Amino acid sequence: MSAGKLSRREAIERGILLVPAFALLPSLAKAAEACADPTDSLRSSLHYTEQYSDTTKTCSACGFFDADGDKGCGTCKIFSGPANPKGHCDSWAAKS
């Protein structure tokens, strides 16, 4: 076989090695969009989640949320740190 060309067997073997990498892509994308660690003890006790199904009760509609933040994240006054505008916790209170 000449240099630079793959045999069919080598191509299949290399292709098989890519399958686990593609399986990890969704979890990497989710990690990239996360604003805060939901396992933090305070966040955990308040059942903080990065995504919430009821769009009327997300962090962006909460009185404790400030939209100024990095990477599309805001800041929560309860957590004193980043929060996802699409997130939610038990301390949610409507903006006045």
N, C-alpha and C positions, 0 to 999 in steps of 0.2 A: 504494500500500500504506500502511495506517495505521501510525503510530508504535507500536513495541513488538511488532509481529507480524513473524515471519520468513516469508519465502517458502520454498517447498519447496527451492529451489536453495540458499538461504542455510543452511538447516538441514542439508542434506547436506554442504555445504562445511565447516561448523563441526564436524559429526560426524566427517568425515574427519580433521580436525586432532586429534581426541581419540585416534585409534587409536595413534599413537606413544606417547602418555602412558600408555595402558593396557599397552603392551608393556614399559614400564619398571617397572611395579609390582612384579613378582617380584624384580628385582634390588635395588630399594629396600628391600623387606621383608627380603631376605637381609642387606643391609648393616646394617639396623637390629638384627638379632639377633647380629651379629658382636661378639665381645668384644675381639679383638685383630687386628692387621694380620698376616696369615699370610705376607706378603712380607718381614717383618723378617728380617734376615740370620741371627740365631740360631734363630728359629722355622723359617725356611726350611731351615737345615742339619739341623734335627732333624725335618723333615717334619711340622711341626705342621699340623693341620687342625681347623677349627671343628666339624666333625661327623664322627663315627666310627661305623661300622656295628656293631662288636663292643661292645655295651653293657657288657660286663664289663671292658673295658680303656679306658674313657673317663677323662678328667681327674678326674671326681668320685670315681673309685675309685683314684686315684693317690696315693702317699705324699707327693708334692711339691705337692699341690693343697690350698689352703685355701679353703673355701667362702665366706668373708667377702669380699664384693666388691660392686660397683655393677652395676645393670641385669641382675641374674641371673647375672652373671659371678663367677668366683672369682679367686684369685691363685695363680700358679705360682711356686714357689721357684726353679726353674731359670731362668725368664725374668725373674724379679723384676718381674712385671706381670700384667695380666689374662689370664685363660684361660677358655674356654668349658667348662662342666662336661661338655658332650657331646663335647668335643674329644679329641685324642690326639696324642702325639708319640713319637719313638723313645726318649726317656728315661723312658717310662712305667715305673713300678714299683708293685707292689701295696702298698696300705696295710698296715702291720703291726699 
